[in-house]
Amino acid sequence: MKKYAGCRGLAQRSVSMSRLPHVLQAAVVTEKSTTGTQQGCYTFRVHPKASKSAIRQAVQAFFKVDVVKVNTLCVSPRTRRFRGVVGRIAGYKKAMVSLKKGQVIDAEGGVK
């Protein structure tokens, strides 16, 4: 079985509508990402193989907004100790999406 079964085409330029639900995994809600929403920049946790164009298409399709810019970064895995046992926190990919001026994504998933 492949590691990312069902998400093979996420690195392509245009992604089919059936694969878009796999691109966005969750919204990142931290103090830093919340202050970014005031400038129209929203942060999402995305699939590790998702490209910037796939992320742009997914945000535009789900939230009906115009995306100006997409920045991505890979958060590296970290080791943590719990009761003397060394464990590992998995790494992930996140994307900061800038919207057109005046557009807002509501917390419930709608657009104001």
N, CA, C and O atoms as a printed pandas DataFrame, in Angstrom:
     atom_number atom_name residue_name chain_id  residue_number  x_coord  y_coord  z_coord
0              1         N          MET        A               1    0.834   -1.187    0.000
1              2        CA          MET        A               1    0.000    0.000    0.000
2              3         C          MET        A               1    0.873    1.242    0.000
3              4         O          MET        A               1    1.858    1.312    0.735
4              5         N          LYS        A               2    0.521    2.211   -0.811
5              6        CA          LYS        A               2    1.303    3.433   -0.894
6              7         C          LYS        A               2    1.022    4.320    0.310
7              8         O          LYS        A               2   -0.036    4.234    0.933
8              9         N          LYS        A               3    1.986    5.168    0.622
9             10        CA          LYS        A               3    1.862    6.027    1.784
10            11         C          LYS        A               3    0.740    7.050    1.618
11            12         O          LYS        A               3   -0.002    7.311    2.565
12            13         N          TYR        A               4    0.610    7.629    0.427
13            14        CA          TYR        A               4   -0.409    8.640    0.176
14            15         C          TYR        A               4   -1.364    8.135   -0.894
15            16         O          TYR        A               4   -1.492    8.753   -1.951
16            17         N          ALA        A               5   -2.019    7.045   -0.641
17            18        CA          ALA        A               5   -2.930    6.463   -1.625
18            19         C          ALA        A               5   -4.105    7.400   -1.847
19            20         O          ALA        A               5   -4.654    7.950   -0.892
20            21         N          GLY        A               6   -4.489    7.582   -3.091
21            22        CA          GLY        A               6   -5.629    8.424   -3.422
22            23         C          GLY        A               6   -5.278    9.877   -3.638
23            24         O          GLY        A               6   -6.144   10.659   -4.031
24            25         N          CYS        A               7   -4.047   10.267   -3.398
25            26        CA          CYS        A               7   -3.647   11.666   -3.536
26            27         C          CYS        A               7   -2.479   11.785   -4.501
27            28         O          CYS        A               7   -1.630   12.665   -4.355
28            29         N          ARG        A               8   -2.440   10.919   -5.462
29            30        CA          ARG        A               8   -1.304   10.851   -6.362
30            31         C          ARG        A               8   -1.155   12.108   -7.212
31            32         O          ARG        A               8   -0.027   12.508   -7.498
32            33         N          GLY        A               9   -2.246   12.744   -7.625
33            34        CA          GLY        A               9   -2.168   13.854   -8.559
34            35         C          GLY        A               9   -2.138   15.229   -7.926
35            36         O          GLY        A               9   -2.449   16.207   -8.606
36            37         N          LEU        A              10   -1.776   15.354   -6.648
37            38        CA          LEU        A              10   -1.817   16.648   -5.984
38            39         C          LEU        A              10   -0.671   17.558   -6.388
39            40         O          LEU        A              10   -0.749   18.765   -6.160
40            41         N          ALA        A              11    0.374   17.034   -6.970
41            42        CA          ALA        A              11    1.512   17.861   -7.345
42            43         C          ALA        A              11    1.387   18.370   -8.786
43            44         O          ALA        A              11    2.296   19.035   -9.283
44            45         N          GLN        A              12    0.290   18.070   -9.449
45            46        CA          GLN        A              12    0.110   18.520  -10.825
46            47         C          GLN        A              12   -0.377   19.957  -10.863
47            48         O          GLN        A              12   -0.813   20.502   -9.849
48            49         N          ARG        A              13   -0.301   20.564  -12.029
49            50        CA          ARG        A              13   -0.683   21.958  -12.198
50            51         C          ARG        A              13   -2.183   22.167  -11.960
51            52         O          ARG        A              13   -2.563   23.055  -11.198
52            53         N          SER        A              14   -3.036   21.367  -12.596
53            54        CA          SER        A              14   -4.470   21.473  -12.361
54            55         C          SER        A              14   -4.948   20.182  -11.713
55            56         O          SER        A              14   -4.644   19.088  -12.188
56            57         N          VAL        A              15   -5.685   20.317  -10.644
57            58        CA          VAL        A              15   -6.132   19.182   -9.860
58            59         C          VAL        A              15   -7.621   18.985  -10.103
59            60         O          VAL        A              15   -8.375   19.956  -10.154
60            61         N          SER        A              16   -8.051   17.731  -10.255
61            62        CA          SER        A              16   -9.465   17.464  -10.480
62            63         C          SER        A              16  -10.256   17.764   -9.209
63            64         O          SER        A              16   -9.707   17.741   -8.107
64            65         N          MET        A              17  -11.536   18.042   -9.371
65            66        CA          MET        A              17  -12.394   18.400   -8.244
66            67         C          MET        A              17  -12.520   17.255   -7.235
67            68         O          MET        A              17  -12.771   17.503   -6.056
68            69         N          SER        A              18  -12.349   16.014   -7.677
69            70        CA          SER        A              18  -12.464   14.891   -6.746
70            71         C          SER        A              18  -11.280   14.817   -5.782
71            72         O          SER        A              18  -11.399   14.220   -4.712
72            73         N          ARG        A              19  -10.149   15.408   -6.139
73            74        CA          ARG        A              19   -8.969   15.370   -5.274
74            75         C          ARG        A              19   -8.845   16.594   -4.363
75            76         O          ARG        A              19   -8.039   16.585   -3.432
76            77         N          LEU        A              20   -9.621   17.635   -4.613
77            78        CA          LEU        A              20   -9.498   18.861   -3.818
78            79         C          LEU        A              20   -9.805   18.679   -2.333
79            80         O          LEU        A              20   -9.157   19.335   -1.518
80            81         N          PRO        A              21  -10.752   17.830   -1.930
81            82        CA          PRO        A              21  -10.981   17.676   -0.488
82            83         C          PRO        A              21   -9.781   17.123    0.275
83            84         O          PRO        A              21   -9.707   17.286    1.493
84            85         N          HIS        A              22   -8.846   16.478   -0.404
85            86        CA          HIS        A              22   -7.670   15.915    0.262
86            87         C          HIS        A              22   -6.571   16.953    0.477
87            88         O          HIS        A              22   -5.634   16.707    1.236
88            89         N          VAL        A              23   -6.670   18.100   -0.173
89            90        CA          VAL        A              23   -5.600   19.097   -0.107
90            91         C          VAL        A              23   -5.593   19.798    1.249
91            92         O          VAL        A              23   -4.577   19.768    1.944
92            93         N          LEU        A              24   -6.687   20.420    1.636
93            94        CA          LEU        A              24   -6.764   21.138    2.908
94            95         C          LEU        A              24   -7.127   20.157    4.012
95            96         O          LEU        A              24   -8.141   19.466    3.926
96            97         N          GLN        A              25   -6.298   20.096    5.050
97            98        CA          GLN        A              25   -6.555   19.166    6.142
98            99         C          GLN        A              25   -7.185   19.859    7.343
99           100         O          GLN        A              25   -8.128   19.327    7.929
100          101         N          ALA        A              26   -6.684   21.036    7.722
101          102        CA          ALA        A              26   -7.219   21.748    8.886
102          103         C          ALA        A              26   -6.738   23.185    8.853
103          104         O          ALA        A              26   -5.735   23.509    8.219
104          105         N          ALA        A              27   -7.467   24.033    9.543
105          106        CA          ALA        A              27   -7.027   25.417    9.721
106          107         C          ALA        A              27   -6.109   25.466   10.935
107          108         O          ALA        A              27   -6.383   24.827   11.951
108          109         N          VAL        A              28   -5.027   26.219   10.832
109          110        CA          VAL        A              28   -4.096   26.366   11.951
110          111         C          VAL        A              28   -4.574   27.550   12.791
111          112         O          VAL        A              28   -4.654   28.676   12.300
112          113         N          VAL        A              29   -4.888   27.289   14.055
113          114        CA          VAL        A              29   -5.384   28.336   14.947
114          115         C          VAL        A              29   -4.363   28.534   16.055
115          116         O          VAL        A              29   -4.354   27.812   17.052
116          117         N          THR        A              30   -3.506   29.525   15.861
117          118        CA          THR        A              30   -2.534   29.928   16.866
118          119         C          THR        A              30   -2.628   31.435   17.017
119          120         O          THR        A              30   -3.355   32.093   16.273
120          121         N          GLU        A              31   -1.903   31.978   17.966
121          122        CA          GLU        A              31   -1.939   33.426   18.161
122          123         C          GLU        A              31   -1.369   34.150   16.941
123          124         O          GLU        A              31   -1.892   35.184   16.524
124          125         N          LYS        A              32   -0.310   33.607   16.382
125          126        CA          LYS        A              32    0.322   34.227   15.228
126          127         C          LYS        A              32   -0.573   34.151   13.984
127          128         O          LYS        A              32   -0.679   35.125   13.238
128          129         N          SER        A              33   -1.218   32.998   13.757
129          130        CA          SER        A              33   -2.080   32.870   12.582
130          131         C          SER        A              33   -3.349   33.687   12.734
131          132         O          SER        A              33   -3.900   34.159   11.740
132          133         N          THR        A              34   -3.823   33.863   13.963
133          134        CA          THR        A              34   -5.016   34.666   14.185
134          135         C          THR        A              34   -4.748   36.141   13.910
135          136         O          THR        A              34   -5.619   36.833   13.382
136          137         N          THR        A              35   -3.568   36.635   14.256
137          138        CA          THR        A              35   -3.245   38.027   13.936
138          139         C          THR        A              35   -3.045   38.213   12.437
139          140         O          THR        A              35   -3.236   39.315   11.923
140          141         N          GLY        A              36   -2.663   37.150   11.727
141          142        CA          GLY        A              36   -2.514   37.230   10.277
142          143         C          GLY        A              36   -3.836   37.381    9.555
143          144         O          GLY        A              36   -3.878   37.911    8.445
144          145         N          THR        A              37   -4.932   36.918   10.177
145          146        CA          THR        A              37   -6.236   37.042    9.533
146          147         C          THR        A              37   -6.678   38.498    9.413
147          148         O          THR        A              37   -7.498   38.823    8.554
148          149         N          GLN        A              38   -6.153   39.367   10.251
149          150        CA          GLN        A              38   -6.490   40.790   10.162
150          151         C          GLN        A              38   -5.906   41.412    8.894
151          152         O          GLN        A              38   -6.451   42.391    8.385
152          153         N          GLN        A              39   -4.804   40.859    8.377
153          154        CA          GLN        A              39   -4.208   41.331    7.131
154          155         C          GLN        A              39   -4.677   40.514    5.936
155          156         O          GLN        A              39   -4.198   40.732    4.823
156          157         N          GLY        A              40   -5.604   39.579    6.138
157          158        CA          GLY        A              40   -6.119   38.771    5.034
158          159         C          GLY        A              40   -5.256   37.568    4.703
159          160         O          GLY        A              40   -5.304   37.070    3.578
160          161         N          CYS        A              41   -4.465   37.087    5.662
161          162        CA          CYS        A              41   -3.604   35.919    5.462
162          163         C          CYS        A              41   -4.083   34.793    6.367
163          164         O          CYS        A              41   -4.090   34.936    7.590
164          165         N          TYR        A              42   -4.483   33.676    5.770
165          166        CA          TYR        A              42   -5.026   32.539    6.512
166          167         C          TYR        A              42   -4.067   31.360    6.414
167          168         O          TYR        A              42   -3.449   31.142    5.372
168          169         N          THR        A              43   -3.943   30.595    7.504
169          170        CA          THR        A              43   -2.992   29.499    7.568
170          171         C          THR        A              43   -3.741   28.172    7.633
171          172         O          THR        A              43   -4.671   28.009    8.423
172          173         N          PHE        A              44   -3.321   27.221    6.786
173          174        CA          PHE        A              44   -3.938   25.900    6.726
174          175         C          PHE        A              44   -2.861   24.834    6.807
175          176         O          PHE        A              44   -1.737   25.026    6.342
176          177         N          ARG        A              45   -3.224   23.701    7.409
177          178        CA          ARG        A              45   -2.381   22.510    7.353
178          179         C          ARG        A              45   -2.811   21.762    6.100
179          180         O          ARG        A              45   -3.998   21.494    5.912
180          181         N          VAL        A              46   -1.846   21.420    5.234
181          182        CA          VAL        A              46   -2.173   20.841    3.934
182          183         C          VAL        A              46   -1.485   19.493    3.747
183          184         O          VAL        A              46   -0.619   19.105    4.531
184          185         N          HIS        A              47   -1.884   18.797    2.704
185          186        CA          HIS        A              47   -1.297   17.504    2.365
186          187         C          HIS        A              47    0.180   17.703    2.012
187          188         O          HIS        A              47    0.519   18.687    1.355
188          189         N          PRO        A              48    1.069   16.789    2.433
189          190        CA          PRO        A              48    2.506   16.975    2.185
190          191         C          PRO        A              48    2.896   17.054    0.712
191          192         O          PRO        A              48    3.921   17.651    0.383
192          193         N          LYS        A              49    2.099   16.463   -0.182
193          194        CA          LYS        A              49    2.438   16.505   -1.602
194          195         C          LYS        A              49    1.659   17.561   -2.371
195          196         O          LYS        A              49    1.747   17.607   -3.598
196          197         N          ALA        A              50    0.906   18.402   -1.693
197          198        CA          ALA        A              50    0.095   19.417   -2.370
198          199         C          ALA        A              50    0.975   20.548   -2.879
199          200         O          ALA        A              50    1.866   21.019   -2.173
200          201         N          SER        A              51    0.719   20.979   -4.108
201          202        CA          SER        A              51    1.466   22.086   -4.684
202          203         C          SER        A              51    0.748   23.400   -4.387
203          204         O          SER        A              51   -0.385   23.406   -3.905
204          205         N          LYS        A              52    1.416   24.503   -4.677
205          206        CA          LYS        A              52    0.809   25.814   -4.441
206          207         C          LYS        A              52   -0.428   26.018   -5.305
207          208         O          LYS        A              52   -1.415   26.598   -4.852
208          209         N          SER        A              53   -0.379   25.548   -6.536
209          210        CA          SER        A              53   -1.541   25.709   -7.409
210          211         C          SER        A              53   -2.715   24.855   -6.928
211          212         O          SER        A              53   -3.867   25.271   -7.057
212          213         N          ALA        A              54   -2.447   23.681   -6.382
213          214        CA          ALA        A              54   -3.524   22.844   -5.842
214          215         C          ALA        A              54   -4.143   23.489   -4.608
215          216         O          ALA        A              54   -5.359   23.435   -4.423
216          217         N          ILE        A              55   -3.315   24.098   -3.763
217          218        CA          ILE        A              55   -3.807   24.785   -2.568
218          219         C          ILE        A              55   -4.654   25.982   -2.975
219          220         O          ILE        A              55   -5.707   26.223   -2.384
220          221         N          ARG        A              56   -4.209   26.731   -3.975
221          222        CA          ARG        A              56   -4.963   27.880   -4.484
222          223         C          ARG        A              56   -6.329   27.442   -5.000
223          224         O          ARG        A              56   -7.338   28.074   -4.688
224          225         N          GLN        A              57   -6.373   26.365   -5.786
225          226        CA          GLN        A              57   -7.637   25.873   -6.336
226          227         C          GLN        A              57   -8.580   25.406   -5.230
227          228         O          GLN        A              57   -9.785   25.646   -5.300
228          229         N          ALA        A              58   -8.036   24.739   -4.205
229          230        CA          ALA        A              58   -8.876   24.227   -3.125
230          231         C          ALA        A              58   -9.499   25.358   -2.313
231          232         O          ALA        A              58  -10.684   25.303   -1.985
232          233         N          VAL        A              59   -8.715   26.379   -1.989
233          234        CA          VAL        A              59   -9.246   27.501   -1.207
234          235         C          VAL        A              59  -10.290   28.267   -2.020
235          236         O          VAL        A              59  -11.329   28.654   -1.487
236          237         N          GLN        A              60  -10.018   28.484   -3.302
237          238        CA          GLN        A              60  -10.983   29.192   -4.138
238          239         C          GLN        A              60  -12.265   28.395   -4.316
239          240         O          GLN        A              60  -13.345   28.984   -4.375
240          241         N          ALA        A              61  -12.177   27.071   -4.402
241          242        CA          ALA        A              61  -13.362   26.244   -4.602
242          243         C          ALA        A              61  -14.202   26.142   -3.331
243          244         O          ALA        A              61  -15.428   26.215   -3.409
244          245         N          PHE        A              62  -13.586   25.978   -2.175
245          246        CA          PHE        A              62  -14.338   25.758   -0.953
246          247         C          PHE        A              62  -14.880   27.043   -0.335
247          248         O          PHE        A              62  -15.997   27.054    0.182
248          249         N          PHE        A              63  -14.108   28.120   -0.383
249          250        CA          PHE        A              63  -14.501   29.346    0.304
250          251         C          PHE        A              63  -14.989   30.443   -0.633
251          252         O          PHE        A              63  -15.425   31.494   -0.162
252          253         N          LYS        A              64  -14.929   30.229   -1.953
253          254        CA          LYS        A              64  -15.409   31.192   -2.961
254          255         C          LYS        A              64  -14.763   32.573   -2.773
255          256         O          LYS        A              64  -15.453   33.591   -2.714
256          257         N          VAL        A              65  -13.432   32.586   -2.681
257          258        CA          VAL        A              65  -12.654   33.816   -2.537
258          259         C          VAL        A              65  -11.586   33.857   -3.620
259          260         O          VAL        A              65  -11.340   32.857   -4.295
260          261         N          ASP        A              66  -10.949   35.019   -3.787
261          262        CA          ASP        A              66   -9.853   35.184   -4.742
262          263         C          ASP        A              66   -8.529   35.138   -3.982
263          264         O          ASP        A              66   -8.292   35.948   -3.085
264          265         N          VAL        A              67   -7.674   34.192   -4.344
265          266        CA          VAL        A              67   -6.374   34.027   -3.690
266          267         C          VAL        A              67   -5.332   34.832   -4.452
267          268         O          VAL        A              67   -5.204   34.706   -5.670
268          269         N          VAL        A              68   -4.587   35.665   -3.721
269          270        CA          VAL        A              68   -3.544   36.488   -4.330
270          271         C          VAL        A              68   -2.205   35.762   -4.295
271          272         O          VAL        A              68   -1.476   35.755   -5.287
272          273         N          LYS        A              69   -1.876   35.149   -3.152
273          274        CA          LYS        A              69   -0.558   34.552   -2.979
274          275         C          LYS        A              69   -0.641   33.350   -2.051
275          276         O          LYS        A              69   -1.441   33.335   -1.115
276          277         N          VAL        A              70    0.193   32.330   -2.313
277          278        CA          VAL        A              70    0.281   31.147   -1.461
278          279         C          VAL        A              70    1.742   30.923   -1.090
279          280         O          VAL        A              70    2.594   30.775   -1.966
280          281         N          ASN        A              71    2.027   30.899    0.202
281          282        CA          ASN        A              71    3.358   30.573    0.703
282          283         C          ASN        A              71    3.263   29.244    1.442
283          284         O          ASN        A              71    2.333   29.029    2.219
284          285         N          THR        A              72    4.225   28.352    1.202
285          286        CA          THR        A              72    4.217   27.053    1.873
286          287         C          THR        A              72    5.513   26.842    2.633
287          288         O          THR        A              72    6.551   27.417    2.305
288          289         N          LEU        A              73    5.427   26.004    3.657
289          290        CA          LEU        A              73    6.620   25.597    4.377
290          291         C          LEU        A              73    6.376   24.237    4.993
291          292         O          LEU        A              73    5.241   23.880    5.308
292          293         N          CYS        A              74    7.446   23.481    5.163
293          294        CA          CYS        A              74    7.375   22.163    5.781
294          295         C          CYS        A              74    7.905   22.269    7.201
295          296         O          CYS        A              74    9.051   22.663    7.416
296          297         N          VAL        A              75    7.069   21.917    8.166
297          298        CA          VAL        A              75    7.474   21.915    9.564
298          299         C          VAL        A              75    8.155   20.583    9.824
299          300         O          VAL        A              75    7.560   19.526    9.613
300          301         N          SER        A              76    9.395   20.629   10.281
301          302        CA          SER        A              76   10.181   19.408   10.447
302          303         C          SER        A              76    9.718   18.629   11.679
303          304         O          SER        A              76    9.232   19.218   12.646
304          305         N          PRO        A              77    9.871   17.300   11.639
305          306        CA          PRO        A              77    9.492   16.492   12.808
306          307         C          PRO        A              77   10.432   16.757   13.977
307          308         O          PRO        A              77   11.605   17.081   13.791
308          309         N          ARG        A              78    9.892   16.613   15.192
309          310        CA          ARG        A              78   10.675   16.888   16.391
310          311         C          ARG        A              78   10.637   15.683   17.315
311          312         O          ARG        A              78    9.689   14.898   17.296
312          313         N          THR        A              79   11.666   15.549   18.113
313          314        CA          THR        A              79   11.687   14.482   19.116
314          315         C          THR        A              79   11.281   15.070   20.462
315          316         O          THR        A              79   11.669   16.185   20.812
316          317         N          ARG        A              80   10.500   14.306   21.204
317          318        CA          ARG        A              80   10.055   14.717   22.530
318          319         C          ARG        A              80   10.216   13.551   23.485
319          320         O          ARG        A              80   10.140   12.389   23.086
320          321         N          ARG        A              81   10.440   13.873   24.747
321          322        CA          ARG        A              81   10.552   12.841   25.779
322          323         C          ARG        A              81    9.288   12.852   26.628
323          324         O          ARG        A              81    8.782   13.906   27.013
324          325         N          PHE        A              82    8.799   11.666   26.903
325          326        CA          PHE        A              82    7.664   11.513   27.807
326          327         C          PHE        A              82    7.960   10.352   28.744
327          328         O          PHE        A              82    8.025    9.202   28.309
328          329         N          ARG        A              83    8.138   10.642   30.013
329          330        CA          ARG        A              83    8.485    9.652   31.035
330          331         C          ARG        A              83    9.742    8.869   30.665
331          332         O          ARG        A              83    9.809    7.655   30.861
332          333         N          GLY        A              84   10.716    9.564   30.138
333          334        CA          GLY        A              84   11.995    8.950   29.811
334          335         C          GLY        A              84   12.039    8.228   28.480
335          336         O          GLY        A              84   13.098    7.753   28.071
336          337         N          VAL        A              85   10.923    8.138   27.805
337          338        CA          VAL        A              85   10.871    7.456   26.514
338          339         C          VAL        A              85   10.939    8.502   25.418
339          340         O          VAL        A              85   10.188    9.478   25.428
340          341         N          VAL        A              86   11.842    8.295   24.475
341          342        CA          VAL        A              86   11.984    9.238   23.376
342          343         C          VAL        A              86   10.907    8.963   22.335
343          344         O          VAL        A              86   10.778    7.844   21.839
344          345         N          GLY        A              87   10.144    9.986   22.016
345          346        CA          GLY        A              87    9.095    9.867   21.008
346          347         C          GLY        A              87    9.331   10.860   19.893
347          348         O          GLY        A              87   10.307   11.610   19.910
348          349         N          ARG        A              88    8.443   10.860   18.936
349          350        CA          ARG        A              88    8.613   11.728   17.775
350          351         C          ARG        A              88    7.279   12.358   17.411
351          352         O          ARG        A              88    6.260   11.672   17.329
352          353         N          ILE        A              89    7.291   13.661   17.195
353          354        CA          ILE        A              89    6.117   14.381   16.704
354          355         C          ILE        A              89    6.281   14.505   15.199
355          356         O          ILE        A              89    7.302   15.000   14.722
356          357         N          ALA        A              90    5.298   14.065   14.463
357          358        CA          ALA        A              90    5.396   14.035   13.004
358          359         C          ALA        A              90    5.465   15.446   12.428
359          360         O          ALA        A              90    4.876   16.379   12.975
360          361         N          GLY        A              91    6.182   15.590   11.330
361          362        CA          GLY        A              91    6.231   16.848   10.620
362          363         C          GLY        A              91    5.022   16.988    9.712
363          364         O          GLY        A              91    4.310   16.015    9.462
364          365         N          TYR        A              92    4.789   18.197    9.221
365          366        CA          TYR        A              92    3.664   18.447    8.334
366          367         C          TYR        A              92    3.966   19.643    7.449
367          368         O          TYR        A              92    4.974   20.328    7.629
368          369         N          LYS        A              93    3.087   19.885    6.496
369          370        CA          LYS        A              93    3.236   21.014    5.586
370          371         C          LYS        A              93    2.116   21.998    5.870
371          372         O          LYS        A              93    0.964   21.607    6.059
372          373         N          LYS        A              94    2.462   23.278    5.900
373          374        CA          LYS        A              94    1.414   24.271    6.092
374          375         C          LYS        A              94    1.529   25.353    5.035
375          376         O          LYS        A              94    2.595   25.583    4.464
376          377         N          ALA        A              95    0.410   26.010    4.790
377          378        CA          ALA        A              95    0.338   27.022    3.744
378          379         C          ALA        A              95   -0.294   28.284    4.297
379          380         O          ALA        A              95   -1.308   28.227    4.994
380          381         N          MET        A              96    0.313   29.435    3.983
381          382        CA          MET        A              96   -0.255   30.730    4.305
382          383         C          MET        A              96   -0.843   31.297    3.019
383          384         O          MET        A              96   -0.131   31.509    2.037
384          385         N          VAL        A              97   -2.144   31.539    3.038
385          386        CA          VAL        A              97   -2.874   31.970    1.846
386          387         C          VAL        A              97   -3.301   33.413    2.032
387          388         O          VAL        A              97   -3.997   33.736    2.995
388          389         N          SER        A              98   -2.890   34.291    1.113
389          390        CA          SER        A              98   -3.284   35.696    1.147
390          391         C          SER        A              98   -4.461   35.904    0.198
391          392         O          SER        A              98   -4.434   35.469   -0.953
392          393         N          LEU        A              99   -5.493   36.576    0.702
393          394        CA          LEU        A              99   -6.690   36.821   -0.088
394          395         C          LEU        A              99   -6.682   38.229   -0.656
395          396         O          LEU        A              99   -5.906   39.084   -0.230
396          397         N          LYS        A             100   -7.567   38.456   -1.634
397          398        CA          LYS        A             100   -7.746   39.776   -2.218
398          399         C          LYS        A             100   -8.247   40.720   -1.130
399          400         O          LYS        A             100   -8.979   40.302   -0.234
400          401         N          LYS        A             101   -7.857   41.983   -1.205
401          402        CA          LYS        A             101   -8.198   42.952   -0.174
402          403         C          LYS        A             101   -9.713   43.078   -0.026
403          404         O          LYS        A             101  -10.440   43.225   -1.008
404          405         N          GLY        A             102  -10.166   43.017    1.217
405          406        CA          GLY        A             102  -11.586   43.138    1.512
406          407         C          GLY        A             102  -12.312   41.812    1.634
407          408         O          GLY        A             102  -13.463   41.794    2.069
408          409         N          GLN        A             103  -11.685   40.699    1.269
409          410        CA          GLN        A             103  -12.332   39.398    1.379
410          411         C          GLN        A             103  -11.932   38.717    2.687
411          412         O          GLN        A             103  -10.788   38.815    3.130
412          413         N          VAL        A             104  -12.897   38.026    3.293
413          414        CA          VAL        A             104  -12.683   37.408    4.599
414          415         C          VAL        A             104  -13.262   35.998    4.572
415          416         O          VAL        A             104  -14.327   35.769    3.998
416          417         N          ILE        A             105  -12.559   35.055    5.195
417          418        CA          ILE        A             105  -13.085   33.716    5.415
418          419         C          ILE        A             105  -13.608   33.665    6.824
419          420         O          ILE        A             105  -12.867   33.920    7.774
420          421         N          ASP        A             106  -14.891   33.334    6.978
421          422        CA          ASP        A             106  -15.520   33.270    8.293
422          423         C          ASP        A             106  -15.039   32.025    9.032
423          424         O          ASP        A             106  -14.645   31.048    8.395
424          425         N          ALA        A             107  -15.065   32.041   10.366
425          426        CA          ALA        A             107  -14.595   30.914   11.163
426          427         C          ALA        A             107  -15.449   29.666   10.936
427          428         O          ALA        A             107  -14.954   28.548   11.075
428          429         N          GLU        A             108  -16.717   29.844   10.590
429          430        CA          GLU        A             108  -17.606   28.706   10.361
430          431         C          GLU        A             108  -17.438   28.153    8.958
431          432         O          GLU        A             108  -18.062   27.145    8.629
432          433         N          GLY        A             109  -16.618   28.774    8.118
433          434        CA          GLY        A             109  -16.378   28.263    6.766
434          435         C          GLY        A             109  -17.036   29.082    5.682
435          436         O          GLY        A             109  -16.867   28.774    4.502
436          437         N          GLY        A             110  -17.774   30.105    6.031
437          438        CA          GLY        A             110  -18.424   30.950    5.032
438          439         C          GLY        A             110  -17.577   32.158    4.691
439          440         O          GLY        A             110  -16.447   32.285    5.164
440          441         N          VAL        A             111  -18.113   33.037    3.878
441          442        CA          VAL        A             111  -17.409   34.250    3.470
442          443         C          VAL        A             111  -18.263   35.436    3.866
443          444         O          VAL        A             111  -19.475   35.426    3.649
444          445         N          LYS        A             112  -17.648   36.462    4.448
445          446        CA          LYS        A             112  -18.377   37.692    4.805
446          447         C          LYS        A             112  -18.356   38.658    3.646
447          448         O          LYS        A             112  -18.913   39.751    3.743
